[in-house]
Amino acid sequence: MTTPPPATELSADEARRIALRAQGFLGTPDRRAGVRGVLRHLGAVQLDTISVLARSHELIPYARLGAVGRTTVENAYWKPTPGTSEARPHAFEYWSHAACILPIEEWPHFAFRRRAYRSRPQWNHTLPEGTYEQVIKQLRTEGPLTATALGGAKKTSEWWDWSGTKVAVERALMHGEVVCVERRGWKRVYDLAERAIPADLLHDELDDKECLRRLVGLAGRSLGVGTRADIADYHRLKGEQVDAVIAESGLVPVTVEGWGKPAWADPAALATPPRGRHRTTLLSPFDSLIWERARTERIFGFTHRLEAYVPKPKRIHGYFAMPVLAGGRLVGRVDPAREGRTLVARQITLDGPKAVPAVAQALIEAASWVDCTDVRVERVDAPDLRAPLNRELARALA
């Protein structure tokens, strides 16, 4: 067994800046690579049903690139390159950190998860006899279809009460026999993997260790620097899976001031100091910069929690509170809504007076992106900062 090199020592500030650069928030983004470049840089973009300003998979590239058209975002994920004869898909949807859009070239590296699902003994939904075979036959005959077109997604109006058809096609998706080739009106569009995945990527030839080695390495590069738990969480691996391959992943051991646990870093992230322009933006609560709560607290001293599923009386920061990133720090939160062409900040939390200009800037840019012409503030947790914030907004909107 190869002896690992001596651990590099990083300050907490160096680790924070490395993480920001790795996630695309420090330095000048490669705008020529666009949304597809963001996807490949991050390795996974999480999907979620909640839509406030926009859906999370749209907010992710916006946070890094600025005002990318929402149609442009969707086309970048799912459509061939315009003006070319290329028909090769750029992405597929599968279970990574959660339901995520993933670069198409990573299909082989999720073979370990597909195999695990195929051998899974118990499921939450019962699969009616013959339904799986019928779904596969229908897709083969009719081409890409939604669950509704396959025969209906639900038995009742309850979100969890899936029809037999929906159970079957989701099982086929997890097994890898079916793939989601796009979202249409938020509905998955399913096709046979043999038709949708390029032939050179289709077959599950990589063993579990090869898959895990790749995903651990990708997680390390996307994080820049992370603990065992950080790396495992990125693609929802088990700690022992990380342990089995991390020495062969290309990551190097480091120690980080104040972290208290061993960490690993991408050697490329250590090669040059992180420098450049900081992005000021609202972050989706599902942004990979803040996926892991303990990591977010460790790096930014910021407690992040999605409260959409918390009963309203128990919410502290709001239904879809979006952290505000500025100057490489998380400086506040905004719980947004839209009323016509007005972006409404239902609740704003500010990390002191210095955060006011950044939060105002983030609100104005987000409003412009979603075609709002006005911003209205309903509540500021620090009442003495409400007037300064409104002045900044009025100045920017004038």
C-alpha positions as CSV (number, residue, x, y, z in Angstrom):
1,M,0.0,0.0,0.0
2,T,1.3,3.4,-1.0
3,T,2.2,5.8,1.8
4,P,0.2,9.0,1.5
5,P,2.2,12.2,1.2
6,P,2.5,14.5,4.3
7,A,-0.6,16.5,4.9
8,T,-0.7,20.1,3.7
9,E,-1.8,22.6,6.3
10,L,-4.4,25.1,5.3
11,S,-5.9,28.0,7.3
12,A,-9.6,28.2,7.6
13,D,-9.7,31.2,5.2
14,E,-7.6,29.3,2.6
15,A,-10.0,26.4,2.8
16,R,-13.0,28.7,2.4
17,R,-11.6,30.3,-0.7
18,I,-10.6,27.0,-2.2
19,A,-14.2,25.8,-1.7
20,L,-15.6,28.9,-3.3
21,R,-13.4,28.6,-6.3
22,A,-14.1,24.9,-6.7
23,Q,-17.8,25.7,-6.7
24,G,-17.5,28.5,-9.3
25,F,-18.0,31.5,-7.0
26,L,-14.4,32.9,-7.0
27,G,-12.6,34.0,-10.1
28,T,-14.0,34.6,-13.6
29,P,-16.3,31.8,-14.8
30,D,-15.8,30.3,-18.3
31,R,-18.8,31.9,-19.9
32,R,-18.0,30.1,-23.2
33,A,-18.7,26.8,-21.5
34,G,-22.0,28.2,-20.2
35,V,-24.5,26.1,-18.3
36,R,-23.0,22.8,-19.5
37,G,-19.6,24.0,-18.2
38,V,-21.3,24.7,-14.8
39,L,-22.8,21.2,-14.8
40,R,-19.5,19.5,-15.5
41,H,-17.6,21.7,-13.1
42,L,-20.0,20.8,-10.3
43,G,-20.6,17.2,-11.3
44,A,-24.2,17.3,-10.2
45,V,-27.1,19.8,-10.2
46,Q,-29.9,19.0,-7.8
47,L,-33.5,19.1,-8.9
48,D,-36.5,20.0,-6.7
49,T,-40.2,20.6,-7.2
50,I,-40.3,23.9,-5.4
51,S,-40.3,27.0,-7.7
52,V,-40.3,30.4,-6.2
53,L,-38.1,32.7,-8.3
54,A,-37.3,29.7,-10.5
55,R,-36.6,26.0,-10.0
56,S,-33.4,25.1,-8.3
57,H,-31.6,23.6,-11.4
58,E,-32.1,27.1,-13.0
59,L,-30.9,29.0,-9.9
60,I,-27.6,27.0,-9.9
61,P,-26.2,28.3,-13.2
62,Y,-27.7,31.8,-12.5
63,A,-25.8,32.0,-9.2
64,R,-22.5,31.5,-11.1
65,L,-23.0,33.0,-14.5
66,G,-25.6,35.7,-13.9
67,A,-28.7,36.3,-16.0
68,V,-28.7,33.2,-18.2
69,G,-32.1,32.8,-20.0
70,R,-34.2,30.1,-18.4
71,T,-34.9,28.5,-21.8
72,T,-31.2,28.5,-22.4
73,V,-30.7,26.6,-19.2
74,E,-33.2,23.9,-20.0
75,N,-31.8,23.5,-23.5
76,A,-28.3,23.3,-22.3
77,Y,-29.2,20.4,-20.1
78,W,-31.4,18.4,-22.5
79,K,-31.0,19.5,-26.1
80,P,-28.2,18.9,-28.7
81,T,-25.8,21.7,-29.4
82,P,-27.5,24.3,-31.7
83,G,-26.2,24.6,-35.2
84,T,-24.5,21.2,-35.2
85,S,-25.5,17.7,-36.3
86,E,-24.7,16.4,-32.8
87,A,-27.4,14.2,-31.3
88,R,-25.5,13.0,-28.3
89,P,-27.3,14.0,-25.0
90,H,-25.4,16.2,-22.6
91,A,-27.0,15.0,-19.4
92,F,-29.2,12.5,-17.7
93,E,-31.1,12.5,-14.4
94,Y,-30.4,10.0,-11.7
95,W,-29.9,9.6,-7.9
96,S,-26.7,11.3,-6.8
97,H,-26.8,13.7,-3.8
98,A,-30.6,13.6,-4.5
99,A,-32.4,13.6,-7.8
100,C,-29.8,15.4,-9.9
101,I,-28.9,16.3,-13.4
102,L,-25.6,14.6,-14.2
103,P,-23.1,14.9,-17.1
104,I,-23.8,12.1,-19.6
105,E,-20.2,10.9,-19.4
106,E,-20.8,9.9,-15.8
107,W,-23.4,7.3,-16.7
108,P,-20.9,4.4,-16.4
109,H,-19.8,5.6,-12.9
110,F,-23.3,5.1,-11.4
111,A,-23.3,1.4,-12.3
112,F,-22.6,0.5,-8.7
113,R,-25.8,2.2,-7.6
114,R,-27.9,0.7,-10.4
115,R,-26.6,-2.7,-9.4
116,A,-27.5,-2.0,-5.8
117,Y,-31.0,-1.1,-6.7
118,R,-31.4,-4.2,-8.8
119,S,-30.5,-6.4,-5.8
120,R,-32.6,-4.4,-3.3
121,P,-35.0,-6.8,-1.5
122,Q,-37.7,-4.3,-0.3
123,W,-39.4,-1.3,-1.8
124,N,-41.9,1.2,-0.5
125,H,-44.3,0.7,-3.4
126,T,-45.6,-2.7,-4.6
127,L,-44.9,-3.5,-8.2
128,P,-48.0,-5.1,-9.9
129,E,-47.3,-8.2,-11.8
130,G,-46.5,-7.7,-15.5
131,T,-46.5,-3.8,-15.2
132,Y,-42.7,-3.5,-15.5
133,E,-42.6,-5.5,-18.8
134,Q,-45.6,-3.6,-20.2
135,V,-43.8,-0.2,-19.5
136,I,-40.7,-1.4,-21.3
137,K,-42.7,-2.7,-24.2
138,Q,-44.6,0.6,-24.5
139,L,-41.5,2.7,-24.4
140,R,-39.9,0.5,-27.0
141,T,-42.9,0.8,-29.3
142,E,-43.9,4.5,-28.8
143,G,-40.6,6.2,-27.9
144,P,-40.1,8.7,-25.0
145,L,-43.1,9.2,-22.8
146,T,-44.1,10.8,-19.5
147,A,-45.7,8.7,-16.7
148,T,-49.0,10.2,-17.6
149,A,-48.7,9.1,-21.2
150,L,-47.7,5.7,-20.0
151,G,-51.0,5.3,-18.3
152,G,-51.1,7.7,-15.3
153,A,-48.8,8.7,-12.5
154,K,-51.1,8.4,-9.5
155,K,-54.0,6.3,-8.2
156,T,-55.4,9.3,-6.2
157,S,-54.5,12.9,-5.8
158,E,-52.0,12.2,-3.0
159,W,-48.4,12.7,-4.1
160,W,-47.2,9.4,-2.7
161,D,-50.0,7.3,-4.1
162,W,-48.3,6.1,-7.3
163,S,-50.0,4.1,-10.0
164,G,-48.6,0.7,-10.9
165,T,-47.3,2.3,-14.1
166,K,-45.4,5.0,-12.2
167,V,-44.0,2.4,-9.8
168,A,-42.8,0.3,-12.7
169,V,-41.1,3.2,-14.7
170,E,-39.4,4.6,-11.6
171,R,-38.1,1.1,-10.8
172,A,-36.8,0.8,-14.3
173,L,-35.2,4.2,-13.9
174,M,-33.4,3.1,-10.8
175,H,-32.3,-0.1,-12.4
176,G,-30.9,1.8,-15.4
177,E,-33.1,0.1,-18.0
178,V,-34.9,3.5,-18.4
179,V,-33.5,7.0,-18.3
180,C,-35.0,10.4,-17.9
181,V,-34.1,12.3,-21.0
182,E,-35.7,15.6,-20.1
183,R,-38.2,17.3,-17.9
184,R,-41.4,18.6,-19.7
185,G,-43.6,20.8,-17.6
186,W,-41.7,19.3,-14.6
187,K,-42.8,15.8,-15.7
188,R,-40.0,13.3,-16.3
189,V,-39.8,12.1,-19.9
190,Y,-38.7,8.5,-19.9
191,D,-36.9,6.6,-22.7
192,L,-35.1,3.3,-22.9
193,A,-31.5,3.6,-21.8
194,E,-30.3,1.6,-24.8
195,R,-31.8,4.3,-27.1
196,A,-30.9,7.4,-25.0
197,I,-27.4,6.7,-23.7
198,P,-24.5,6.7,-26.2
199,A,-23.4,3.1,-27.0
200,D,-19.8,3.8,-25.8
201,L,-21.2,4.7,-22.3
202,L,-24.2,2.4,-22.0
203,H,-22.9,-0.9,-20.5
204,D,-22.3,-1.4,-16.8
205,E,-18.7,-2.7,-17.2
206,L,-17.0,-0.8,-14.4
207,D,-16.8,-2.6,-11.1
208,D,-17.9,-0.9,-7.9
209,K,-14.4,0.2,-6.9
210,E,-13.8,1.9,-10.2
211,C,-17.1,3.7,-9.9
212,L,-16.4,4.8,-6.3
213,R,-12.9,5.9,-7.1
214,R,-14.2,8.2,-9.8
215,L,-17.1,9.7,-7.7
216,V,-14.8,10.3,-4.7
217,G,-12.3,12.0,-7.0
218,L,-15.1,14.1,-8.6
219,A,-16.5,15.1,-5.2
220,G,-13.1,16.2,-4.0
221,R,-12.6,18.3,-7.1
222,S,-16.1,19.8,-6.9
223,L,-15.6,20.7,-3.2
224,G,-11.9,21.7,-3.5
225,V,-11.3,20.5,0.0
226,G,-13.5,18.4,2.3
227,T,-13.7,15.9,5.2
228,R,-14.6,12.3,4.7
229,A,-18.2,13.2,5.5
230,D,-18.2,16.1,3.0
231,I,-16.9,13.9,0.3
232,A,-19.3,11.1,1.1
233,D,-22.3,13.4,1.1
234,Y,-21.6,14.9,-2.3
235,H,-22.9,11.8,-4.2
236,R,-24.5,10.2,-1.1
237,L,-21.8,7.5,-0.6
238,K,-21.2,5.6,2.6
239,G,-18.2,6.5,4.7
240,E,-16.7,3.1,4.2
241,Q,-17.0,3.4,0.5
242,V,-15.0,6.6,0.6
243,D,-12.4,4.9,2.9
244,A,-12.0,2.0,0.4
245,V,-10.9,4.2,-2.5
246,I,-9.7,7.6,-1.2
247,A,-6.0,6.7,-1.3
248,E,-6.4,5.9,-5.0
249,S,-8.7,8.8,-5.9
250,G,-6.1,11.4,-6.7
251,L,-7.0,13.5,-3.6
252,V,-4.3,14.4,-1.1
253,P,-4.5,14.6,2.7
254,V,-4.6,18.1,4.3
255,T,-5.3,19.5,7.7
256,V,-7.5,22.6,8.0
257,E,-7.4,25.0,10.9
258,G,-10.4,24.6,13.2
259,W,-11.9,21.6,11.4
260,G,-10.8,19.0,13.9
261,K,-11.1,16.2,11.4
262,P,-8.8,14.9,8.6
263,A,-9.5,16.3,5.2
264,W,-8.5,15.8,1.5
265,A,-8.1,18.3,-1.3
266,D,-7.8,18.3,-5.0
267,P,-4.1,18.8,-5.9
268,A,-5.1,21.3,-8.6
269,A,-6.9,23.4,-6.0
270,L,-3.7,23.6,-4.0
271,A,-1.5,24.4,-7.0
272,T,-2.5,28.1,-7.2
273,P,-3.9,30.5,-4.6
274,P,-7.6,31.2,-5.1
275,R,-7.9,34.8,-6.4
276,G,-10.3,36.8,-8.4
277,R,-13.8,38.3,-8.3
278,H,-16.3,37.2,-5.7
279,R,-19.9,36.6,-6.9
280,T,-22.7,38.4,-5.1
281,T,-25.9,36.4,-5.5
282,L,-28.9,34.7,-3.9
283,L,-28.3,31.0,-3.5
284,S,-30.8,28.2,-3.9
285,P,-31.3,26.3,-0.7
286,F,-30.3,23.3,-2.8
287,D,-27.0,24.8,-4.1
288,S,-24.1,22.4,-3.8
289,L,-22.1,25.1,-2.0
290,I,-24.3,24.6,1.0
291,W,-25.6,21.0,0.6
292,E,-24.1,19.7,3.8
293,R,-25.2,21.6,6.9
294,A,-22.2,20.8,9.1
295,R,-19.8,21.8,6.3
296,T,-21.7,25.1,5.8
297,E,-21.4,25.9,9.5
298,R,-17.7,24.9,9.5
299,I,-16.7,27.0,6.5
300,F,-19.0,30.0,6.8
301,G,-20.2,30.0,10.4
302,F,-23.7,30.0,8.9
303,T,-26.6,27.7,9.9
304,H,-28.5,26.7,6.8
305,R,-31.9,24.9,6.9
306,L,-34.6,24.7,4.3
307,E,-37.9,25.5,6.1
308,A,-40.4,24.7,3.3
309,Y,-41.3,21.5,5.0
310,V,-41.4,23.1,8.5
311,P,-44.9,24.1,9.8
312,K,-45.3,27.8,9.2
313,P,-45.5,28.9,12.9
314,K,-42.1,27.2,13.5
315,R,-40.3,28.8,10.6
316,I,-37.5,31.2,11.5
317,H,-36.3,32.6,8.2
318,G,-39.1,31.7,5.8
319,Y,-40.5,29.2,3.3
320,F,-37.6,29.3,0.8
321,A,-35.0,31.4,2.5
322,M,-32.1,31.9,0.1
323,P,-28.7,32.6,1.6
324,V,-26.9,35.7,0.2
325,L,-23.3,35.2,-0.9
326,A,-21.1,38.3,-1.1
327,G,-17.4,38.8,-0.7
328,G,-17.0,35.1,-0.2
329,R,-19.2,35.1,2.9
330,L,-22.8,34.3,3.6
331,V,-24.1,37.6,4.8
332,G,-27.8,37.2,5.1
333,R,-31.0,35.5,3.9
334,V,-33.9,36.5,1.7
335,D,-37.3,34.7,1.6
336,P,-38.6,35.7,-1.8
337,A,-41.9,35.6,-3.6
338,R,-43.4,37.2,-6.8
339,E,-46.5,39.3,-7.2
340,G,-46.8,40.1,-10.9
341,R,-43.7,42.0,-11.8
342,T,-42.7,42.7,-8.2
343,L,-40.1,40.6,-6.4
344,V,-41.3,40.5,-2.8
345,A,-38.8,40.0,0.0
346,R,-41.1,38.5,2.6
347,Q,-38.4,38.3,5.2
348,I,-34.8,39.5,5.2
349,T,-32.0,38.6,7.7
350,L,-28.9,40.7,7.5
351,D,-25.5,40.1,9.1
352,G,-25.1,43.7,10.2
353,P,-25.1,47.1,8.3
354,K,-22.2,46.0,6.0
355,A,-24.5,43.4,4.4
356,V,-27.0,46.0,3.2
357,P,-25.4,46.9,-0.2
358,A,-24.8,43.3,-1.1
359,V,-28.3,42.1,-0.3
360,A,-29.7,45.0,-2.2
361,Q,-27.5,44.1,-5.2
362,A,-28.5,40.5,-5.0
363,L,-32.2,41.4,-4.9
364,I,-32.0,43.8,-7.9
365,E,-30.1,41.3,-10.0
366,A,-32.5,38.5,-9.2
367,A,-35.5,40.7,-9.9
368,S,-34.1,41.6,-13.3
369,W,-33.4,38.0,-14.1
370,V,-37.0,36.9,-13.5
371,D,-38.4,39.9,-15.4
372,C,-39.5,41.9,-12.3
373,T,-39.3,45.7,-12.4
374,D,-39.8,46.4,-8.7
375,V,-38.7,45.0,-5.3
376,R,-40.7,45.3,-2.2
377,V,-39.4,44.5,1.3
378,E,-42.0,43.3,3.8
379,R,-39.9,42.5,6.9
380,V,-36.3,42.9,8.0
381,D,-35.3,41.0,11.1
382,A,-33.2,44.0,12.3
383,P,-35.7,46.9,12.0
384,D,-33.0,49.6,12.0
385,L,-31.6,48.2,8.8
386,R,-34.9,48.4,6.9
387,A,-34.5,52.1,5.9
388,P,-30.9,51.7,4.7
389,L,-31.9,48.7,2.6
390,N,-34.8,50.5,1.1
391,R,-32.6,53.4,0.2
392,E,-30.1,51.1,-1.5
393,L,-32.9,49.5,-3.5
394,A,-34.4,52.8,-4.5
395,R,-31.1,54.1,-5.7
396,A,-30.5,51.0,-7.8
397,L,-34.0,51.0,-9.2
398,A,-34.0,54.7,-10.1
